[in-house]
Amino acid sequence: MRQLKTLIAIILISLCFFCTDSYAQKNSRQAVNDVLYPSTEVHFTGYLADKLSGSINNRILAQDVDRLIEPFKPEHRTETHLWQNEFWGKWFTSAVLAYKYHPDAALKAVLDHAVTGLLATQTPDGYIGNYAEAHRLEEWDIWGRKYCMLGLLAYYDLTKDKKSLTGATRIFDNLIDDLHKKDGIIVTKGNYRGMAASSVLEPVCQLYTLTGDKKFLDFALEIVRQWETPQGPHLISKANVNVADRFPKPKNWYSYEQGQKAYEMMSCYEGLLELYRITGNETYKKAVEDCWANIKKTEIDIVGSGASTEMWFGGKAIENTPINHFQETCVTVTWLKLTEQLLRLTGEAKYADEAEKTYYNALLGSMSHNGASWAKYTPLNGQRLPGSEQCGMGLNCCEASGPRGLFAIPMHFVMERQDGLQVNYFADGTYKLKSPKGQVINLAEHTTYPKSGVIEMTVDLQKPEDMDINIRIPAWSKITKLTINNVAVEVQPGQYAQLKRSWKTGDKISLTLDMRGHVVETGTNIRSATIVRGPIVLARDTRFEGASIIAVLKPVADKNGYINLTEVPNQANDGMQFKANFIPESYTESAKGPVAITLCDYASAGNNNENSFFEVWWPQLLQPAAH
């Protein structure tokens, strides 16, 4: 009997050991684990590879790291209202994501230096920040502490170097101590109904997940409790209320009373998803899902972003009108990050569809063609112009934040799941993952997507294994062909095709997506049109020949809205170009014949050395007889 008990104990210990790497036990301190987990290695070639390498070399590695650390030094702890304290954390988390995509010794040395330099500024009481002692907890102080914590935790995730985890814990302890010295209320600190300050929820939840220390969970729950107090942002109880209408319009646009701040609101919801993973409280998940759906319905425009002067304003309904300070890049990045969180958590195709649109249009459109800079705002009609420097730091918040969005996606193109793999996005390259039984799988994608809709995938693994490979069929692809080893598979737009079989090396998946141009219209009395091709929004650009950009042109489409596009060879290789036929405005009884106009992808429109003007939405003639 004793031997039997010993044997059972050994078996149980062994099972526990192996379960630590299983999906059911990804983290024992979480009640809910993600459905999807990132690739272990990704190697892009072609279009995206160039974009990512440009950002690494010309933005991330080009940053003067010591300048980002300078504000935290003792002689600079005099701040009362600015946000120099966010730049280190934004840049650093971007750099960690870039390193995960492309491990490089030079970048690792920069990361090491950045962490050592920041921790050297930590005070004996644990504070890392640049605010004068009498002004701690005011304005952007807690927001800056959040970004320092996020950066240090990202470094710990990468290296398991405990000094960064200890540093983040000490920042937390100091924050709690400072709050207790005041009144213990975080939602009255800083701006935007406490959303900036209480978005610290995200790293606080991460600290609990890493350490299991109940003090982190207690504070996370207290933050959420305070959200629903009269002074708070009501992020749960108003999750179904239009994000532009949750609170009265304030007298001071950038103030505590402003409850429509887009970036900070979504940052709080990111933290709420982390708390959902810990607690399993479905109320938290539903609040995020409801708010996400509302933002998509009322705010997110044709290229995948929104907000004016940094606030939600019901912009989707009027996106074809000139809008002041439209589409802050920080909003684009946070919308993308929140969407990716929901994709990881649920595995649902609607999140991948939305993220893809944002990534290829709004996000890449806000990055300069060489990756060196990021626009602060990106209009749908106008020019791409650089934003101004902020806080004397040599860059602005969006230049620091832009690469966070750029590198949030690569490891999610193909992801692991409990029953196999899931292909969310398409790009030429190779993806290394683990199978349900722990085998190494190399999935290769051969494609020029999104220029072409043809994607060939090949599987490489040591021995055959039964599992699923799920392939996203975008909602916009109405005519799709999918085969496995030349055998056709039935698909449904807006869903994942579940390919369940015994997979072996050499198996080939062929996917052909519907890349027809499709005319989209918006507006009520004033109608505007644009053309979407696959995930790509097209634009007119004054660089190209043809009618003036102010000419009124009606796209020549069939009864279903599809329009013929002819690809134009692009010698500069700086984007996609197509010709389409339009009917010009006519002052004769019958319209003139069609004219061919060159269009390009939104991301490259106006994004060149010529500083050209561009238009996504083309005004259409008012037809009184049709009203």
MINUGU-545998 format. One line per 10 residues: number of its first residue (from 0); their letters; for each residue x, y, z of C-alpha. Coordinates in nm, 4 decimals, padded with zeros to 6 digits, always signed. Each point is the difference from the previous one (the first is absolute). Example, Ala and Ser with C-alpha at 12.3 -4.5 7.8 and 13.67 -1.06 7.14 Angstrom:
0) AS) +01.2300/-00.4500/+00.7800  +00.1370/+00.3440/-00.0660 $
//
This chain:
0) MRQLKTLIAI) +00.0000/+00.0000/+00.0000  +00.2826/+00.2382/+00.0887  +00.1620/-00.0691/-00.3394  -00.3332/+00.0651/-00.1734  -00.0419/+00.3342/+00.1805  +00.3551/+00.0955/-00.0938  -00.0639/-00.0897/-00.3632  -00.3220/+00.2052/-00.0049  +00.1843/+00.2955/+00.1530  +00.2731/-00.0224/-00.2627 $
10) ILISLCFFCT) -00.2613/-00.0131/-00.2768  -00.1846/+00.3014/+00.1424  +00.3207/+00.1994/+00.0317  +00.0897/-00.0927/-00.3566  -00.3417/+00.1055/-00.1232  +00.0306/+00.3308/+00.1796  +00.3423/+00.0511/-00.1515  -00.1242/-00.0574/-00.3531  -00.3178/+00.2001/+00.0554  +00.1991/+00.3138/+00.0779 $
20) DSYAQKNSRQ) +00.0581/+00.0341/-00.3743  -00.3538/-00.0929/-00.1017  -00.2623/+00.2514/-00.1040  -00.2255/-00.0829/+00.2944  +00.2806/+00.1015/+00.2349  +00.1641/+00.2884/-00.1850  -00.0163/+00.1908/+00.3267  -00.1321/-00.1555/+00.3178  -00.0890/+00.3448/+00.1393  -00.2472/+00.0606/-00.2810 $
30) AVNDVLYPST) -00.3547/-00.1297/+00.0020  -00.0179/+00.0442/-00.3771  +00.2799/-00.0577/-00.2486  +00.0219/+00.1222/-00.3548  -00.1226/-00.2080/-00.2918  +00.2998/+00.1048/-00.2119  +00.3733/+00.0258/+00.0725  +00.2687/+00.1683/-00.2120  +00.2427/-00.1619/-00.2398  +00.3427/-00.0656/+00.1471 $
40) EVHFTGYLAD) +00.1787/+00.1343/-00.3089  -00.1103/+00.2039/-00.3019  +00.2049/+00.0921/-00.3050  -00.1703/+00.2319/-00.2473  +00.1214/+00.0761/-00.3489  -00.1253/+00.2637/-00.2401  -00.2334/+00.2910/+00.0750  -00.0429/-00.0374/+00.3769  +00.3617/-00.1004/+00.0555  +00.1084/+00.3324/-00.1481 $
50) KLSGSINNRI) -00.2436/+00.1948/+00.2185  +00.1135/-00.1727/+00.3190  +00.3719/+00.0247/-00.0697  -00.0402/+00.3680/-00.0839  -00.1668/+00.0612/+00.3353  +00.2681/-00.1915/+00.1916  +00.2935/+00.1713/-00.1675  -00.1363/+00.3501/-00.0523  -00.2207/+00.0498/+00.3063  +00.0631/-00.2483/+00.2817 $
60) LAQDVDRLIE) +00.3796/-00.0268/-00.0244  +00.0291/+00.3639/-00.1035  -00.1535/+00.1168/+00.3290  +00.2307/+00.1706/+00.2497  -00.0848/-00.2172/+00.3009  +00.1851/+00.2172/+00.2493  -00.2241/+00.2913/-00.0962  -00.3039/-00.2106/+00.0947  +00.1557/-00.0774/+00.3400  +00.1107/+00.3577/+00.0713 $
70) PFKPEHRTET) -00.3370/+00.1274/+00.1358  +00.0057/-00.2606/+00.2796  +00.3270/+00.1218/+00.1480  -00.0167/+00.1820/+00.3367  +00.0768/+00.3421/-00.1447  -00.3040/-00.0214/-00.2287  -00.2611/-00.1050/+00.2563  -00.1697/+00.3376/-00.0264  -00.2855/-00.0742/-00.2401  -00.3568/+00.1059/+00.0793 $
80) HLWQNEFWGK) -00.2091/-00.0814/-00.3074  +00.1839/-00.1441/-00.3054  +00.0540/-00.3599/-00.1155  +00.3722/-00.0495/-00.0665  -00.0319/-00.3058/+00.2260  -00.1905/-00.2070/-00.2615  +00.2595/+00.0023/-00.2768  +00.2450/-00.2504/+00.1484  -00.2693/-00.2636/+00.0547  -00.1641/+00.0452/-00.3394 $
90) WFTSAVLAYK) +00.3302/-00.0197/-00.1851  +00.1227/-00.2892/+00.2161  -00.3077/-00.2207/-00.0442  +00.0272/+00.0628/-00.3752  +00.3638/-00.1047/+00.0096  -00.0759/-00.3218/+00.1908  -00.2663/-00.0967/-00.2547  +00.2460/+00.0771/-00.2795  +00.2609/-00.2207/+00.1674  -00.2455/-00.2891/+00.0270 $
100) YHPDAALKAV) -00.0617/+00.0292/-00.3722  +00.3666/+00.0501/-00.0899  +00.2436/-00.1006/+00.2798  +00.3099/+00.2078/-00.0485  +00.3040/+00.0458/+00.2241  +00.0199/+00.3747/-00.0611  -00.3643/+00.0496/+00.0940  +00.0384/-00.2209/+00.3076  +00.2926/+00.2135/+00.1168  -00.2169/+00.3101/-00.0373 $
110) LDHAVTGLLA) -00.2781/-00.1640/+00.2027  +00.2436/-00.0946/+00.2766  +00.1354/+00.3551/+00.0126  -00.3500/+00.1477/+00.0078  -00.1083/-00.2109/+00.2991  +00.3224/+00.0573/+00.1932  -00.0281/+00.3737/-00.0605  -00.3628/+00.0221/+00.1083  +00.0446/-00.2089/+00.3161  +00.2956/+00.2184/+00.0994 $
120) TQTPDGYIGN) -00.2477/+00.2891/+00.0417  -00.2289/-00.1880/+00.2422  -00.0222/+00.1797/+00.3343  +00.0336/-00.1775/+00.3373  -00.3804/+00.0056/+00.0351  -00.0404/-00.1701/-00.3412  -00.1086/+00.3000/-00.2087  +00.0984/+00.0209/-00.3643  -00.1315/+00.3204/-00.1482  +00.0699/+00.3655/-00.0624 $
130) YAEAHRLEEW) -00.2692/+00.1757/+00.2038  +00.0799/+00.2321/+00.2864  -00.0802/-00.1653/+00.3323  -00.2796/+00.2467/+00.0751  -00.1616/-00.0836/-00.3373  +00.0201/-00.3772/+00.0030  -00.3214/-00.1745/-00.1129  -00.1000/+00.3081/-00.1988  -00.0514/+00.0342/-00.3753  +00.2104/-00.2698/-00.1793 $
140) DIWGRKYCML) +00.2039/-00.1284/+00.2936  -00.1793/-00.3352/+00.0454  -00.0250/-00.0407/-00.3782  +00.3787/+00.0271/-00.0216  +00.0479/-00.2485/+00.2829  -00.2224/-00.2409/-00.1943  +00.2234/+00.0169/-00.3047  +00.3125/-00.0543/+00.2080  -00.1621/-00.3077/+00.1541  -00.1071/-00.1320/-00.3405 $
150) GLLAYYDLTK) +00.3522/+00.0423/-00.1322  +00.1639/-00.1737/+00.2951  -00.2486/-00.2863/-00.0149  +00.0590/-00.0383/-00.3740  +00.3722/-00.0311/+00.0736  -00.0690/-00.2609/+00.2676  -00.2170/-00.1956/-00.2424  +00.2871/+00.0043/-00.2486  +00.2947/-00.0701/+00.2318  -00.1406/-00.1233/+00.3350 $
160) DKKSLTGATR) +00.2411/+00.2476/+00.1616  -00.1526/+00.0506/+00.3442  +00.1398/+00.3468/+00.0471  -00.2574/+00.1354/-00.2435  -00.2838/-00.1861/+00.1744  +00.1199/+00.1353/+00.3336  +00.0184/+00.3493/-00.1468  -00.3581/-00.0202/-00.1268  -00.1203/-00.1335/+00.3362  +00.1659/+00.2895/+00.1802 $
170) IFDNLIDDLH) -00.1700/+00.2480/-00.2333  -00.3321/-00.1611/+00.0940  +00.0738/+00.0087/+00.3732  +00.0932/+00.3653/-00.0235  -00.3188/+00.0784/-00.1917  -00.2144/-00.1688/+00.2649  +00.1866/+00.1848/+00.2733  -00.0494/+00.3351/-00.1753  -00.3703/-00.0686/-00.0502  -00.0482/-00.0940/+00.3642 $
180) KKDGIIVTKG) +00.1705/+00.3226/+00.1067  -00.2661/+00.1844/-00.1995  -00.3456/-00.1550/+00.0020  +00.0455/-00.3387/-00.1679  -00.2102/+00.1048/-00.2995  +00.1661/-00.0466/-00.3390  -00.2870/+00.1093/-00.2267  +00.0292/+00.3600/+00.1200  +00.3676/+00.0196/-00.0931  +00.1131/+00.1444/-00.3306 $
190) NYRGMAASSV) -00.2244/+00.0592/-00.3000  -00.2960/-00.1555/-00.1827  -00.2102/-00.1229/+00.2924  +00.2933/-00.1974/+00.1339  +00.0445/-00.2109/-00.3140  +00.3633/+00.1007/-00.0529  +00.0936/-00.0812/+00.3588  -00.2127/-00.3127/+00.0417  +00.1312/-00.1546/-00.3228  +00.2817/-00.1126/+00.2296 $
200) LEPVCQLYTL) -00.2358/-00.2965/+00.0428  +00.1825/-00.1811/-00.2832  +00.3477/-00.0286/+00.1588  -00.1555/-00.0549/+00.3432  -00.1780/-00.3089/-00.1355  +00.3213/-00.1132/-00.1662  +00.1797/+00.0279/+00.3331  -00.2597/-00.2220/+00.1638  +00.0253/-00.2572/-00.2793  +00.3789/-00.0083/+00.0385 $
210) TGDKKFLDFA) +00.0214/-00.0033/+00.3797  -00.3316/-00.1202/+00.1417  +00.0225/+00.2733/+00.2641  -00.3563/+00.0819/+00.1031  +00.0778/+00.3701/+00.0518  +00.0053/+00.0451/-00.3783  -00.3349/-00.1700/-00.0509  -00.1564/+00.1946/+00.2874  +00.1050/+00.3295/-00.1557  -00.1147/-00.1068/-00.3470 $
220) LEIVRQWETP) -00.3467/-00.0778/+00.1378  -00.0021/+00.3313/+00.1865  +00.0745/+00.1902/-00.3219  -00.2962/-00.1617/-00.1726  -00.2223/+00.0687/+00.3008  +00.0966/+00.3680/-00.0148  -00.0847/+00.0170/-00.3712  -00.3662/-00.0358/+00.0902  -00.0033/+00.2690/+00.2712  -00.1527/+00.3402/-00.0883 $
230) QGPHLISKAN) +00.3460/+00.1439/-00.0675  +00.1144/-00.2896/-00.2183  -00.0189/-00.0667/-00.3774  -00.2769/-00.2646/+00.0274  +00.1820/-00.2298/-00.2401  -00.2121/-00.3024/+00.0881  -00.3457/+00.1457/+00.0586  +00.0253/+00.2144/-00.3153  +00.1622/-00.2640/-00.2198  -00.3112/-00.0026/-00.2227 $
240) VNVADRFPKP) -00.0250/+00.3803/-00.0175  +00.1484/+00.1658/-00.3089  +00.3560/+00.0864/+00.0933  -00.0508/+00.3580/-00.1254  -00.3032/+00.0542/+00.2231  +00.0915/-00.1419/+00.3388  +00.0404/+00.3381/+00.1699  -00.1020/+00.3602/-00.0757  +00.2345/+00.1976/-00.2206  +00.2432/+00.1734/+00.2379 $
250) KNWYSYEQGQ) +00.0750/+00.3719/+00.0009  +00.3714/-00.0823/-00.0221  +00.0624/-00.2599/-00.2738  +00.3190/-00.1360/+00.1590  -00.1121/-00.0268/+00.3606  -00.0994/-00.2316/+00.2806  -00.3670/+00.0307/-00.1026  +00.0686/-00.1391/-00.3482  -00.1275/-00.3569/-00.0019  +00.0394/-00.0696/-00.3719 $
260) KAYEMMSCYE) +00.3829/-00.0213/-00.0172  +00.0550/-00.2801/-00.2503  +00.3542/-00.1199/+00.0716  -00.0276/-00.0061/+00.3784  -00.3432/-00.1633/-00.0094  +00.1263/-00.2898/-00.2096  +00.3101/-00.0320/+00.2208  -00.2320/-00.0563/+00.2947  -00.1886/-00.2686/-00.1907  +00.3296/-00.1715/-00.0785 $
270) GLLELYRITG) +00.0590/-00.0220/+00.3730  -00.3551/-00.1265/+00.0569  +00.0682/-00.2925/-00.2346  +00.3066/-00.0851/+00.2076  -00.2182/+00.0029/+00.3111  -00.2532/-00.2230/-00.1761  +00.2737/-00.2548/-00.0685  +00.0836/-00.0037/+00.3719  -00.3520/-00.0096/+00.1409  -00.2166/-00.1526/-00.2717 $
280) NETYKKAVED) -00.2605/+00.2675/+00.0765  -00.2145/+00.0013/-00.3160  -00.1220/+00.3526/+00.0745  +00.3477/+00.1306/-00.0784  +00.0258/-00.1839/-00.3304  -00.3493/+00.1034/-00.1077  +00.0760/+00.3656/+00.0768  +00.3049/-00.0084/-00.2265  -00.1796/-00.1858/-00.2776  -00.2966/+00.2371/+00.0149 $
290) CWANIKKTEI) +00.2197/+00.3085/-00.0046  +00.2110/-00.1401/-00.2855  -00.3135/-00.0616/-00.2037  -00.1237/+00.3524/+00.0717  +00.3307/+00.1582/-00.1021  +00.0005/-00.1996/-00.3228  -00.3612/+00.0969/-00.0752  +00.0168/+00.3704/+00.0843  +00.3628/+00.1101/-00.0292  +00.2298/-00.2169/-00.2112 $
300) DIVGSGASTE) +00.0222/+00.1270/-00.3569  +00.0789/-00.1597/-00.3339  +00.3772/-00.0260/+00.0713  -00.0383/-00.1358/+00.3529  +00.0433/+00.2882/+00.2433  -00.1826/+00.3042/+00.1343  -00.0265/+00.2810/+00.2594  +00.0308/+00.3770/-00.0456  +00.2345/+00.2017/+00.2170  +00.0518/-00.3298/+00.1858 $
310) MWFGGKAIEN) -00.3673/-00.0478/+00.1000  -00.2808/-00.2235/-00.1207  -00.2613/+00.2099/-00.1788  -00.2228/-00.2302/-00.2059  +00.2398/+00.0334/-00.2898  -00.0985/-00.2972/-00.2141  -00.3221/+00.1691/-00.1142  +00.1841/+00.3066/-00.1288  +00.3386/-00.1388/-00.1007  -00.0293/+00.1470/-00.3526 $
320) TPINHFQETC) +00.0069/+00.3559/+00.1372  +00.3140/+00.1974/+00.0939  +00.0745/-00.0795/+00.3643  +00.2417/+00.1787/+00.2297  +00.2977/-00.2028/+00.1279  -00.1441/-00.3270/-00.1273  +00.1320/-00.3463/+00.0860  +00.2656/+00.0486/+00.2650  +00.2589/-00.2737/-00.0471  -00.0147/-00.0819/+00.3725 $
330) VTVTWLKLTE) -00.3708/-00.0751/-00.0500  +00.0778/-00.2186/-00.3020  +00.2622/-00.1955/+00.1945  -00.2202/-00.0531/+00.3052  -00.3004/-00.1048/-00.2090  +00.2248/-00.2529/-00.1717  +00.1427/-00.1278/+00.3301  -00.3467/-00.0333/+00.1577  -00.1263/-00.1849/-00.3068  +00.2982/-00.2357/+00.0082 $
340) QLLRLTGEAK) -00.0669/-00.0704/+00.3688  -00.3544/-00.1069/-00.0870  +00.1308/-00.2126/-00.2872  +00.2435/-00.1811/+00.2323  -00.2696/-00.0497/+00.2581  -00.2794/-00.1224/-00.2289  +00.1548/-00.1038/-00.3320  -00.2949/+00.1653/-00.1821  +00.0416/+00.1040/-00.3636  -00.1700/+00.3389/+00.0386 $
350) YADEAEKTYY) +00.2912/+00.1259/+00.2074  +00.2583/-00.1117/-00.2554  -00.2029/+00.1615/-00.2792  -00.0047/+00.3301/+00.1859  +00.3650/-00.0116/+00.1045  +00.1121/-00.0716/-00.3556  -00.1858/+00.3054/-00.1309  +00.1549/+00.2231/+00.2656  +00.3503/-00.1407/-00.0491  +00.0247/+00.0326/-00.3771 $
360) NALLGSMSHN) -00.1747/+00.3374/-00.0221  -00.0128/+00.2289/+00.3037  +00.3146/-00.1314/+00.1697  +00.2317/-00.0346/-00.3001  -00.1440/+00.3263/-00.1300  +00.1189/+00.1826/+00.3111  +00.3585/-00.1256/-00.0402  +00.2367/+00.1764/-00.2389  +00.1078/-00.2054/-00.2993  +00.3408/-00.0738/+00.1582 $
370) GASWAKYTPL) -00.1288/-00.0578/+00.3548  +00.1921/+00.2934/+00.1471  -00.2997/+00.2004/+00.1193  -00.3701/-00.0284/+00.0774  -00.2769/+00.2492/-00.0661  -00.1921/+00.1345/+00.2980  -00.3238/+00.0131/-00.2006  -00.0921/-00.1579/-00.3353  -00.2940/+00.1453/-00.1930  -00.2019/-00.1860/-00.2608 $
380) NGQRLPGSEQ) +00.0221/+00.2992/-00.2337  +00.2981/+00.2361/+00.0177  +00.3732/-00.0362/+00.0633  +00.2192/-00.2167/+00.2173  +00.1933/+00.2407/+00.2183  +00.2308/-00.0676/+00.2944  -00.1214/+00.0798/+00.3489  +00.1713/+00.2517/+00.2240  +00.2493/-00.0825/+00.2756  -00.1442/-00.0415/+00.3484 $
390) CGMGLNCCEA) +00.1404/+00.0789/+00.3438  +00.3440/+00.0886/-00.1389  +00.0708/-00.3690/-00.0618  +00.0871/+00.0111/-00.3697  -00.3050/-00.2093/-00.0944  -00.3703/-00.0192/+00.0727  -00.2221/-00.2630/+00.1576  -00.0986/-00.1529/-00.3346  +00.3593/-00.0411/-00.1205  +00.0693/-00.1853/+00.3234 $
400) SGPRGLFAIP) -00.3169/-00.2073/-00.0240  -00.0268/-00.0777/-00.3717  +00.2460/-00.2911/-00.0037  -00.1941/-00.1629/+00.2860  -00.2795/-00.0590/-00.2484  +00.2321/-00.0962/-00.2819  +00.1675/-00.2779/+00.2003  -00.3140/-00.1139/+00.1858  -00.1145/-00.2025/-00.3023  +00.2884/-00.2033/-00.1524 $
410) MHFVMERQDG) +00.0005/-00.2806/+00.2591  -00.3790/-00.0265/-00.0420  -00.0096/-00.0716/-00.3736  +00.0011/-00.3718/+00.0760  -00.0753/-00.1080/+00.3567  -00.0130/-00.3131/+00.2112  -00.3230/-00.1301/+00.1445  -00.0845/-00.3036/+00.2089  -00.1160/-00.2037/-00.2978  +00.2575/+00.1220/-00.2540 $
420) LQVNYFADGT) +00.0791/+00.3226/-00.1827  -00.1932/+00.3077/-00.1082  +00.0955/+00.2126/-00.3018  -00.1286/+00.3514/+00.0677  +00.1883/+00.2064/-00.2586  +00.1977/-00.0536/-00.3175  +00.3544/+00.1088/-00.0852  +00.2903/-00.1583/-00.1827  +00.2215/-00.1672/+00.2573  +00.0480/-00.2905/+00.2387 $
430) YKLKSPKGQV) -00.1651/-00.0611/+00.3363  +00.1334/-00.2309/+00.2693  -00.2448/-00.1422/+00.2565  -00.0681/-00.3029/+00.2216  -00.2637/-00.2608/-00.0708  -00.2440/-00.1293/+00.2653  +00.2400/-00.2907/+00.0598  +00.3026/+00.2277/+00.0270  +00.1441/-00.0468/-00.3465  +00.1665/+00.2906/-00.1751 $
440) INLAEHTTYP) -00.2045/+00.1087/-00.3010  +00.1304/+00.2271/-00.2717  -00.2750/+00.1540/-00.2090  +00.1113/+00.1901/-00.3088  -00.2169/+00.2533/-00.1811  +00.0853/+00.0926/-00.3591  -00.1895/+00.3081/-00.1144  +00.0183/+00.3651/-00.1025  -00.3125/+00.0722/+00.2086  -00.1615/+00.2509/+00.0235 $
450) KSGVIEMTVD) +00.0981/+00.0853/-00.3583  -00.1104/-00.3494/-00.1011  -00.2690/-00.2187/+00.1534  +00.1847/-00.3239/-00.0720  +00.1600/-00.1654/+00.3047  +00.1809/-00.3350/-00.0046  +00.0803/-00.1623/+00.3355  +00.2183/-00.3036/+00.0630  +00.0333/-00.2044/+00.3178  +00.3229/-00.1412/+00.1406 $
460) LQKPEDMDIN) +00.0107/-00.2178/+00.3145  +00.2010/-00.3008/+00.1153  -00.2783/-00.2589/-00.0050  -00.3700/-00.0027/-00.0952  -00.2434/+00.1331/+00.2624  -00.3776/+00.0349/+00.0285  -00.0934/+00.3631/+00.0587  -00.1967/+00.2952/-00.1351  +00.1380/+00.2802/-00.2128  -00.2517/+00.2837/-00.0057 $
470) IRIPAWSKIT) +00.0214/+00.2453/-00.2907  -00.1713/+00.3405/+00.0173  -00.2342/+00.0733/-00.2883  -00.0379/+00.3804/+00.0113  -00.3553/+00.1323/+00.0078  +00.0706/+00.2057/-00.3139  +00.1024/-00.3073/-00.2044  -00.3319/-00.0996/-00.1585  +00.1576/-00.2339/-00.2568  +00.2685/-00.2177/+00.1608 $
480) KLTINNVAVE) +00.1776/-00.3166/-00.1042  +00.1695/-00.2184/+00.2618  +00.1638/-00.3364/-00.0662  +00.2110/-00.2531/+00.1914  +00.2284/-00.1945/-00.2302  -00.2234/+00.1131/-00.2884  -00.3217/-00.1226/+00.1673  -00.2592/+00.2796/+00.0350  -00.1308/+00.1032/+00.3429  -00.3286/+00.1857/+00.0598 $
490) VQPGQYAQLK) +00.0422/+00.3391/+00.1698  -00.2110/+00.2783/+00.1505  +00.0998/+00.3696/-00.0147  +00.0654/+00.1491/+00.3428  +00.0818/-00.3378/+00.1551  +00.2965/-00.2304/+00.0445  +00.0136/-00.3060/-00.2232  +00.0762/-00.2914/+00.2342  +00.2342/-00.2426/-00.1713  +00.0038/-00.3100/+00.2186 $
500) RSWKTGDKIS) +00.2210/-00.2857/-00.1132  +00.3279/-00.1825/+00.0523  +00.2610/+00.2513/-00.1188  +00.3384/-00.1001/-00.1383  +00.2993/+00.1721/-00.1549  -00.0721/+00.1168/-00.3517  -00.3733/+00.0555/+00.0461  -00.1053/+00.3036/-00.1985  -00.2796/+00.2488/+00.0688  -00.1001/+00.2292/-00.2877 $
510) LTLDMRGHVV) -00.2182/+00.3042/+00.0618  -00.1274/+00.2457/-00.2587  -00.1840/+00.3026/+00.1382  -00.2387/+00.2371/-00.1752  +00.2065/+00.3094/-00.0844  -00.2576/+00.1733/-00.2212  -00.0294/+00.3723/+00.0554  -00.3215/+00.0947/+00.1758  -00.1568/+00.3464/+00.0098  -00.1061/+00.1159/+00.3463 $
520) ETGTNIRSAT) -00.2182/+00.3068/+00.0570  -00.0782/+00.2014/+00.3102  -00.1764/+00.3216/+00.0988  -00.3628/+00.1161/+00.0010  -00.0663/+00.3179/-00.2026  +00.3612/+00.0200/-00.1129  +00.1014/-00.3400/-00.1331  +00.3627/-00.1069/-00.0352  +00.1562/-00.3095/-00.1529  +00.3208/-00.1964/+00.0293 $
530) IVRGPIVLAR) +00.1345/-00.3351/-00.1176  +00.1135/-00.2857/+00.2212  +00.2032/-00.2897/-00.1364  +00.0313/-00.2885/+00.2421  +00.1154/+00.1585/+00.3290  +00.1447/+00.3038/-00.1797  -00.1749/+00.3367/-00.0310  +00.0941/+00.1861/-00.3200  +00.0518/+00.3734/-00.0364  +00.0516/+00.2671/-00.2636 $
540) DTRFEGASII) +00.3360/+00.1760/+00.0184  +00.1180/+00.3173/-00.1743  +00.3219/-00.1812/-00.0969  -00.1799/-00.1839/-00.2757  -00.1191/+00.1029/-00.3441  -00.3648/+00.0508/-00.0882  -00.2692/+00.2385/+00.1166  +00.0614/+00.2502/+00.2758  -00.0631/-00.1368/+00.3469  -00.2833/+00.2531/+00.0411 $
550) AVLKPVADKN) -00.1856/-00.1309/-00.3052  -00.3240/-00.1852/+00.0741  +00.0319/-00.3573/-00.1224  -00.2456/-00.2887/+00.0216  +00.1598/-00.3470/+00.0098  -00.1240/-00.2338/-00.2723  -00.1251/-00.3055/+00.1883  -00.2419/-00.2843/-00.0693  -00.3359/-00.0390/+00.1729  +00.1676/-00.1744/+00.2963 $
560) GYINLTEVPN) +00.2533/+00.2785/+00.0488  +00.3018/-00.1819/-00.1449  +00.2379/+00.1957/-00.2211  +00.2761/-00.1089/-00.2353  +00.3502/+00.0851/+00.1181  +00.3119/-00.0261/-00.2147  +00.3286/-00.0267/+00.1876  +00.2585/+00.2642/-00.0879  +00.3644/-00.1148/+00.0193  +00.1651/+00.1917/+00.2824 $
570) QANDGMQFKA) +00.3692/+00.0499/-00.0667  +00.0606/+00.1689/+00.3338  -00.1540/-00.2971/+00.1863  -00.1520/+00.2412/+00.2536  -00.3546/-00.1318/+00.0007  -00.2807/-00.1241/-00.2238  -00.1360/+00.1854/-00.3012  -00.3041/-00.0744/-00.2173  -00.1962/+00.1660/-00.2758  -00.3787/+00.0201/+00.0150 $
580) NFIPESYTES) -00.2605/+00.1558/-00.2291  -00.2057/+00.2975/+00.1127  -00.2716/+00.2133/-00.1566  +00.0985/+00.3683/+00.0340  -00.2427/+00.2769/+00.0916  -00.1754/+00.1089/-00.3206  -00.1716/+00.3225/-00.1076  -00.1449/-00.1568/-00.3109  -00.3265/-00.1925/-00.0210  +00.1821/-00.3329/-00.0161 $
590) AKGPVAITLC) +00.3073/-00.0879/+00.2033  +00.3404/-00.0242/-00.1610  +00.1639/-00.3368/-00.0355  +00.1988/-00.1441/+00.2935  +00.3465/+00.1236/+00.0881  +00.2690/-00.2196/+00.1553  +00.1306/+00.1240/+00.3348  +00.2990/-00.1370/+00.1892  -00.0660/-00.0919/+00.3625  +00.2360/-00.1217/+00.2718 $
600) DYASAGNNNE) -00.0299/-00.1667/+00.3375  -00.0892/+00.2351/+00.2854  +00.3212/-00.0752/+00.1891  +00.2168/+00.1344/-00.2827  -00.2293/+00.2885/-00.1023  +00.1798/+00.3252/+00.0736  +00.2635/-00.2054/+00.1799  +00.3006/+00.0947/-00.2094  +00.2539/+00.2743/-00.0551  -00.2388/+00.2120/-00.2066 $
610) NSFFEVWWPQ) -00.2408/+00.0777/+00.2863  -00.2914/-00.0509/-00.2376  -00.3690/+00.0430/+00.0751  -00.2277/-00.3027/+00.0036  -00.3650/-00.0967/+00.0361  -00.1623/-00.3176/+00.1293  -00.3568/+00.1321/-00.0278  -00.0996/+00.1489/-00.3374  -00.3078/+00.2257/+00.0096  -00.2771/-00.1125/-00.2318 $
620) LLQPAAH) -00.2468/+00.2201/-00.1864  -00.3256/+00.0688/+00.1810  -00.2890/-00.1421/-00.2003  -00.3226/+00.1829/+00.1061  -00.2095/-00.2383/-00.2098  +00.1182/-00.2873/+00.2183  -00.1143/+00.1647/+00.3257 $
//
